[in-house]
């Protein structure tokens, strides 16, 4: 699956959805660093892709990067409708991650991207 999505990305390099899907494949194989990098690339291609921010946060939690995960959740929150189920879910995730914040973030396996500025 990884090879197939990599080939598809080579054919369509500006597709954020292909990167999101490839990130999902990495995530389910427990390669959270590669997943986070793919989600970050999807975000760079479409800075209003709420699902990519959500998935990035999930990968960052697995990497114990709680403060960065919280920022990704907050960005996703600003991209979804306030009366949606997604908004409620994100509020719950932010509450959970807030209780985790303050724990030291891992430094060994940091994704090699930067989040766009939070607006």
N, CA, C and O of each residue as an XYZ file, in Angstrom:
476
protein
N       0.824     -1.191      0.000
C       0.000      0.000      0.000
C       0.868      1.255      0.000
O       0.555      2.238     -0.672
N       1.957      1.211      0.758
C       2.844      2.378      0.819
C       3.423      2.678     -0.554
O       3.460      3.833     -0.979
N       3.873      1.641     -1.246
C       4.424      1.852     -2.587
C       3.366      2.396     -3.542
O       3.656      3.278     -4.350
N       2.155      1.881     -3.456
C       1.088      2.339     -4.345
C       0.775      3.816     -4.113
O       0.626      4.578     -5.069
N       0.676      4.218     -2.853
C       0.388      5.627     -2.562
C       1.573      6.522     -2.894
O       1.386      7.654     -3.339
N       2.768      6.039     -2.687
C       3.957      6.812     -3.063
C       3.972      7.043     -4.569
O       4.266      8.147     -5.027
N       3.655      6.006     -5.340
C       3.576      6.160     -6.793
C       2.476      7.146     -7.186
O       2.670      7.978     -8.073
N       1.334      7.051     -6.531
C       0.235      7.974     -6.820
C       0.634      9.415     -6.504
O       0.293     10.334     -7.248
N       1.353      9.609     -5.403
C       1.824     10.951     -5.040
C       2.807     11.465     -6.078
O       2.788     12.648     -6.418
N       3.665     10.589     -6.583
C       4.604     11.001     -7.634
C       3.863     11.462     -8.884
O       4.323     12.364     -9.584
N       2.719     10.848     -9.164
C       1.918     11.238    -10.318
C       1.077     12.481    -10.051
O       0.782     13.249    -10.967
N       0.696     12.672     -8.802
C      -0.148     13.814     -8.420
C       0.408     14.457     -7.146
O      -0.192     14.330     -6.078
N       1.546     15.142     -7.249
C       2.247     15.637     -6.058
C       1.523     16.734     -5.283
O       1.901     17.018     -4.147
N       0.511     17.350     -5.848
C      -0.192     18.414     -5.141
C      -1.479     17.937     -4.478
O      -2.297     18.757     -4.062
N      -1.669     16.633     -4.375
C      -2.882     16.083     -3.766
C      -2.709     15.894     -2.265
O      -1.993     14.990     -1.833
N      -3.356     16.735     -1.468
C      -3.253     16.536     -0.023
C      -3.959     15.269      0.439
O      -3.547     14.664      1.428
N      -5.009     14.859     -0.256
C      -5.742     13.666      0.188
C      -4.909     12.395      0.035
O      -5.038     11.474      0.840
N      -4.056     12.336     -0.990
C      -3.176     11.173     -1.114
C      -2.185     11.116      0.041
O      -1.889     10.040      0.561
N      -1.676     12.267      0.438
C      -0.734     12.304      1.572
C      -1.443     11.958      2.883
O      -0.870     11.305      3.755
N      -2.686     12.399      3.009
C      -3.457     12.059      4.202
C      -3.668     10.543      4.280
O      -3.535      9.944      5.347
N      -3.994      9.940      3.151
C      -4.212      8.496      3.126
C      -2.923      7.731      3.395
O      -2.924      6.758      4.148
N      -1.828      8.164      2.785
C      -0.542      7.519      3.048
C      -0.173      7.662      4.518
O       0.335      6.721      5.128
N      -0.424      8.823      5.083
C      -0.185      9.010      6.514
C      -0.999      8.038      7.343
O      -0.519      7.531      8.357
N      -2.239      7.770      6.918
C      -3.081      6.807      7.616
C      -2.509      5.397      7.559
O      -2.594      4.641      8.527
N      -1.924      5.051      6.415
C      -1.288      3.736      6.290
C      -0.109      3.641      7.257
O       0.050      2.644      7.962
N       0.712      4.686      7.280
C       1.833      4.688      8.229
C       1.329      4.602      9.665
O       1.906      3.893     10.489
N       0.247      5.327      9.966
C      -0.278      5.348     11.319
C      -0.700      3.947     11.756
O      -0.367      3.519     12.861
N      -1.432      3.226     10.899
C      -1.907      1.900     11.319
C      -0.779      0.878     11.393
O      -0.949     -0.193     11.978
N       0.380      1.202     10.801
C       1.536      0.314     10.939
C       2.459      0.774     12.074
O       3.582      0.289     12.211
N       1.969      1.709     12.877
C       2.690      2.231     14.048
C       3.940      3.024     13.692
O       4.818      3.194     14.538
N       4.038      3.510     12.466
C       5.141      4.387     12.068
C       4.630      5.826     12.190
O       4.321      6.485     11.198
N       4.554      6.290     13.443
C       3.921      7.567     13.746
C       4.717      8.766     13.227
O       4.136      9.796     12.885
N       6.023      8.637     13.168
C       6.833      9.731     12.650
C       6.559      9.939     11.165
O       6.361     11.071     10.725
N       6.545      8.859     10.392
C       6.234      8.976      8.961
C       4.800      9.453      8.762
O       4.526     10.237      7.853
N       3.889      8.985      9.606
C       2.496      9.438      9.522
C       2.420     10.939      9.754
O       1.778     11.658      8.989
N       3.077     11.414     10.808
C       3.048     12.844     11.113
C       3.636     13.660      9.970
O       3.128     14.733      9.644
N       4.691     13.160      9.371
C       5.292     13.884      8.248
C       4.337     13.960      7.058
O       4.249     15.002      6.409
N       3.627     12.881      6.763
C       2.662     12.905      5.651
C       1.497     13.843      5.958
O       1.054     14.589      5.085
N       0.999     13.810      7.192
C      -0.085     14.714      7.559
C       0.381     16.164      7.460
O      -0.367     17.034      7.015
N       1.611     16.416      7.875
C       2.165     17.770      7.756
C       2.277     18.210      6.312
O       2.021     19.373      5.999
N       2.657     17.299      5.424
C       2.728     17.641      4.003
C       1.338     17.923      3.441
O       1.173     18.816      2.611
N       0.340     17.164      3.890
C      -1.041     17.430      3.457
C      -1.460     18.831      3.892
O      -2.129     19.544      3.143
N      -1.069     19.221      5.094
C      -1.400     20.550      5.608
C      -0.702     21.637      4.782
O      -1.301     22.668      4.479
N       0.540     21.407      4.427
C       1.242     22.390      3.605
C       0.561     22.574      2.251
O       0.559     23.671      1.692
N      -0.010     21.502      1.732
C      -0.698     21.583      0.443
C      -2.094     22.198      0.564
O      -2.603     22.785     -0.391
N      -2.706     22.062      1.736
C      -4.038     22.624      1.974
C      -4.129     23.019      3.439
O      -4.449     22.193      4.294
N      -3.849     24.278      3.726
C      -3.782     24.742      5.118
C      -5.140     24.782      5.809
O      -5.207     25.052      7.008
N      -6.215     24.521      5.085
C      -7.534     24.491      5.723
C      -8.106     23.072      5.781
O      -9.324     22.896      5.830
N      -7.244     22.076      5.776
C      -7.628     20.664      5.769
C      -7.737     20.178      7.218
O      -6.779     19.652      7.784
N      -8.913     20.362      7.799
C      -9.122     20.051      9.217
C      -8.783     18.600      9.545
O      -8.206     18.321     10.597
N      -9.133     17.683      8.662
C      -8.863     16.268      8.914
C      -7.359     16.008      9.033
O      -6.933     15.188      9.847
N      -6.566     16.694      8.236
C      -5.113     16.518      8.309
C      -4.579     17.005      9.656
O      -3.700     16.371     10.240
N      -5.104     18.129     10.150
C      -4.678     18.617     11.468
C      -5.077     17.626     12.561
O      -4.301     17.364     13.480
N      -6.283     17.080     12.461
C      -6.736     16.102     13.452
C      -5.825     14.881     13.439
O      -5.367     14.432     14.489
N      -5.563     14.346     12.252
C      -4.703     13.166     12.158
C      -3.282     13.461     12.614
O      -2.639     12.625     13.247
N      -2.798     14.652     12.291
C      -1.481     15.059     12.774
C      -1.448     15.042     14.296
O      -0.492     14.552     14.897
N      -2.481     15.569     14.909
C      -2.543     15.577     16.378
C      -2.501     14.155     16.928
O      -1.810     13.884     17.910
N      -3.238     13.252     16.295
C      -3.242     11.864     16.743
C      -1.834     11.254     16.676
O      -1.408     10.563     17.601
N      -1.125     11.514     15.583
C       0.235     10.985     15.444
C       1.174     11.625     16.467
O       2.026     10.950     17.045
N       1.013     12.928     16.686
C       1.872     13.624     17.648
C       1.655     13.117     19.064
O       2.594     13.072     19.859
N       0.435     12.740     19.384
C       0.174     12.144     20.701
C       0.948     10.838     20.843
O       1.556     10.580     21.882
N       0.924     10.027     19.805
C       1.677      8.767     19.842
C       3.175      9.020     19.994
O       3.895      8.202     20.568
N       3.640     10.157     19.475
C       5.056     10.532     19.606
C       5.323     11.290     20.912
O       6.437     11.747     21.164
N       4.272     11.413     21.738
C       4.332     12.119     23.019
C       4.708     13.583     22.847
O       5.407     14.151     23.686
N       4.256     14.182     21.782
C       4.457     15.616     21.507
C       3.137     16.328     21.819
O       2.468     16.833     20.918
N       2.777     16.361     23.085
C       1.457     16.794     23.511
C       1.161     18.257     23.203
O       0.055     18.580     22.770
N       2.119     19.138     23.415
C       1.877     20.556     23.143
C       1.644     20.796     21.654
O       0.766     21.575     21.285
N       2.415     20.141     20.804
C       2.213     20.271     19.360
C       0.874     19.664     18.940
O       0.193     20.197     18.064
N       0.504     18.559     19.562
C      -0.785     17.927     19.260
C      -1.926     18.876     19.614
O      -2.890     19.009     18.860
N      -1.810     19.525     20.751
C      -2.850     20.467     21.167
C      -2.976     21.594     20.154
O      -4.089     21.993     19.813
N      -1.858     22.113     19.670
C      -1.898     23.173     18.654
C      -2.590     22.688     17.381
O      -3.365     23.430     16.777
N      -2.318     21.465     16.976
C      -2.951     20.917     15.776
C      -4.461     20.769     15.991
O      -5.247     21.097     15.103
N      -4.866     20.280     17.162
C      -6.301     20.184     17.468
C      -6.954     21.566     17.438
O      -8.038     21.733     16.880
N      -6.293     22.549     18.036
C      -6.854     23.898     18.070
C      -7.013     24.481     16.671
O      -7.990     25.175     16.391
N      -6.063     24.203     15.805
C      -6.175     24.679     14.429
C      -7.356     24.002     13.743
O      -8.135     24.658     13.052
N      -7.489     22.692     13.933
C      -8.627     21.977     13.351
C      -9.940     22.541     13.875
O     -10.904     22.687     13.122
N      -9.976     22.856     15.156
C     -11.181     23.413     15.776
C     -11.611     24.696     15.073
O     -12.803     24.930     14.876
N     -10.643     25.523     14.697
C     -10.955     26.778     14.016
C     -11.413     26.583     12.573
O     -11.899     27.521     11.940
N     -11.260     25.372     12.056
C     -11.611     25.094     10.667
C     -12.962     24.395     10.498
O     -13.469     24.294      9.381
N     -13.540     23.918     11.586
C     -14.818     23.208     11.491
C     -15.942     24.101     12.009
O     -15.704     25.062     12.741
N     -17.171     23.767     11.618
C     -18.326     24.540     12.063
C     -18.566     24.331     13.552
O     -18.442     23.221     14.070
N     -18.912     25.419     14.224
C     -19.068     25.366     15.676
C     -20.228     24.494     16.133
O     -20.216     24.015     17.267
N     -21.205     24.278     15.309
C     -22.345     23.464     15.721
C     -22.250     22.020     15.216
O     -23.250     21.303     15.196
N     -21.052     21.596     14.811
C     -20.872     20.256     14.242
C     -20.413     19.244     15.300
O     -19.926     19.608     16.370
N     -20.585     17.976     14.964
C     -20.076     16.896     15.813
C     -18.545     16.944     15.858
O     -17.941     16.633     16.884
N     -17.925     17.333     14.751
C     -16.463     17.452     14.722
C     -15.984     18.473     15.752
O     -14.976     18.253     16.424
N     -16.703     19.584     15.877
C     -16.338     20.615     16.854
C     -16.396     20.037     18.267
O     -15.488     20.252     19.070
N     -17.466     19.307     18.563
C     -17.603     18.697     19.892
C     -16.472     17.708     20.163
O     -15.882     17.697     21.243
N     -16.184     16.879     19.164
C     -15.100     15.903     19.306
C     -13.768     16.609     19.568
O     -13.003     16.201     20.442
N     -13.501     17.653     18.815
C     -12.239     18.380     18.996
C     -12.168     19.031     20.372
O     -11.103     19.051     20.990
N     -13.277     19.559     20.854
C     -13.288     20.146     22.201
C     -12.946     19.076     23.240
O     -12.213     19.346     24.192
N     -13.474     17.868     23.059
C     -13.164     16.772     23.982
C     -11.688     16.388     23.897
O     -11.039     16.153     24.916
N     -11.171     16.326     22.680
C      -9.757     15.971     22.494
C      -8.846     17.033     23.100
O      -7.824     16.707     23.702
N      -9.211     18.290     22.945
C      -8.406     19.375     23.516
C      -8.422     19.288     25.039
O      -7.398     19.508     25.685
N      -9.573     18.971     25.609
C      -9.651     18.823     27.072
C      -8.749     17.680     27.539
O      -8.056     17.805     28.549
N      -8.760     16.570     26.804
C      -7.905     15.434     27.177
C      -6.430     15.797     27.077
O      -5.643     15.506     27.978
N      -6.069     16.435     25.974
C      -4.655     16.740     25.740
C      -4.167     17.810     26.714
O      -2.988     17.842     27.066
N      -5.068     18.682     27.147
C      -4.683     19.708     28.111
C      -4.229     19.058     29.410
O      -3.314     19.547     30.072
N      -4.871     17.959     29.768
C      -4.452     17.263     30.987
C      -3.110     16.559     30.793
O      -2.412     16.276     31.767
N      -2.745     16.276     29.542
C      -1.447     15.652     29.250
C      -0.353     16.696     29.094
O       0.822     16.396     29.305
N      -0.721     17.906     28.730
C       0.276     18.953     28.510
C       1.075     19.176     29.773
O       0.591     18.975     30.887
N       2.274     19.583     29.580
C       3.175     19.746     30.706
C       4.062     18.535     30.883
O       5.121     18.621     31.504
N       3.634     17.400     30.337
C       4.523     16.234     30.327
C       5.620     16.520     29.313
O       5.354     17.138     28.282
N       6.827     16.091     29.578
C       7.905     16.403     28.635
C       7.650     15.782     27.274
O       7.265     14.617     27.171
N       7.871     16.575     26.226
C       7.749     16.075     24.865
C       9.001     15.285     24.515
O      10.102     15.622     24.949
N       8.824     14.239     23.730
C       9.980     13.499     23.220
C      10.727     14.402     22.254
O      10.120     15.195     21.534
N      12.020     14.279     22.242
C      12.806     15.057     21.288
C      13.465     14.179     20.250
O      13.973     14.694     19.254
N      13.475     12.880     20.444
C      14.223     11.996     19.548
C      13.578     11.844     18.174
O      14.288     11.802     17.169
N      12.261     11.761     18.106
C      11.613     11.488     16.833
C      10.671     12.611     16.450
O       9.468     12.382     16.327
N      11.171     13.796     16.259
C      10.323     14.912     15.884
C      10.084     14.914     14.381
O      11.016     14.721     13.601
N       8.832     15.133     13.971
C       8.573     15.278     12.543
C       9.377     16.446     11.979
O       9.675     17.411     12.684
N       9.717     16.344     10.716
C      10.574     17.354     10.123
C       9.771     18.391      9.345
O      10.086     18.698      8.195
N       8.724     18.930      9.987
C       7.921     19.964      9.380
C       7.526     20.939     10.465
O       7.718     20.685     11.654
N       6.984     22.035     10.049
C       6.497     23.047     11.001
C       5.036     23.320     10.696
O       4.645     23.403      9.531
N       4.230     23.461     11.738
C       2.828     23.800     11.549
C       2.716     25.214     11.011
O       3.502     26.083     11.388
N       1.752     25.455     10.137
C       1.498     26.837      9.728
C       1.073     27.642     10.951
O       0.595     27.062     11.926
N       1.233     28.951     10.924
C       0.842     29.763     12.078
C      -0.612     29.545     12.429
O      -1.464     29.444     11.546
N      -0.895     29.473     13.697
C      -2.262     29.315     14.188
C      -2.958     30.658     14.118
O      -2.442     31.656     14.621
N      -4.129     30.690     13.495
C      -4.862     31.956     13.377
C      -6.051     31.983     14.277
O      -6.782     32.973     14.304
